[in-house]
Amino acid sequence: MAEAIGMMEGAFFVPKTEIFAWINKTLKVNITKIESLASGSLYCQIFDIIHPGKLSLSKVSWKAKLAHEFINNYKILQQAFLKCNISKTIEVAILVSARTES
C-alpha cells in the first residue's frame, strides 16, 4: 500500500535544474526556463508516458502561444486525470503564468 508523504518530504525540494534535466532527458527537449512549460504540452506528454493511452496527444496544441491555447491543453490533462481517478485539481492560472513562487 502506498504511503502518504508530507510537505517536508525531500521530493518537494528538488532543484529546478534537476527537474529540467529529467524532463530534457525523458522528452528529448532542451528546457532551460520554467516559462517553457506554461503551454501544458510537455505535462501532457509526461502524463502519456506514465499513463499510456489515457490522454489523446493528437488533441494537444504543440505550438500553443496564447493563454487560451494553454488552457485547452490543461483541460485535456485534467480529463486524463479524471480517467485515471486522480482527484488532484490542476492549478491552471498558476501554471499558465509560469510563476515559480507558487
LINFENNOR-V23858 format. One record per residue. N is the residue number from 1. PHI is phi in degrees with one decimal (NA if undefined). Layout:
BEGIN
((N & PHI) (N & PHI))
END
This chain:
BEGIN
((1 & NA) (2 & -71.5) (3 & -96.8) (4 & -73.5) (5 & -112.1) (6 & -88.7) (7 & -64.8) (8 & -92.0) (9 & -62.3) (10 & -56.9) (11 & -62.0) (12 & -83.6) (13 & -121.8) (14 & -84.9) (15 & -62.2) (16 & -63.2) (17 & -62.4) (18 & -70.1) (19 & -65.9) (20 & -60.1) (21 & -60.7) (22 & -65.6) (23 & -61.2) (24 & -60.1) (25 & -69.2) (26 & -67.6) (27 & -101.0) (28 & 55.2) (29 & -124.1) (30 & -132.3) (31 & -83.5) (32 & -126.3) (33 & -132.6) (34 & -61.0) (35 & -60.6) (36 & -67.0) (37 & -95.5) (38 & -58.9) (39 & -68.1) (40 & 85.5) (41 & -64.2) (42 & -71.6) (43 & -62.1) (44 & -61.9) (45 & -65.6) (46 & -63.2) (47 & -61.2) (48 & -65.4) (49 & -68.1) (50 & -75.0) (51 & -127.0) (52 & -56.7) (53 & 81.8) (54 & -88.4) (55 & -132.2) (56 & -87.0) (57 & -63.7) (58 & -68.3) (59 & -88.3) (60 & -73.4) (61 & -88.0) (62 & -73.2) (63 & -107.6) (64 & -58.3) (65 & -125.0) (66 & -111.3) (67 & -55.2) (68 & -66.0) (69 & -72.5) (70 & -60.8) (71 & -60.0) (72 & -60.4) (73 & -62.9) (74 & -69.5) (75 & -64.9) (76 & -62.0) (77 & -64.6) (78 & -63.1) (79 & -62.3) (80 & -66.6) (81 & -56.7) (82 & -62.8) (83 & -59.5) (84 & -97.3) (85 & 57.2) (86 & -96.6) (87 & -89.0) (88 & -71.9) (89 & -86.1) (90 & -82.0) (91 & -82.6) (92 & -59.5) (93 & -58.3) (94 & -71.4) (95 & -68.2) (96 & -65.4) (97 & -78.1) (98 & 57.5) (99 & -85.9) (100 & -92.1) (101 & -78.9) (102 & -93.9))
END
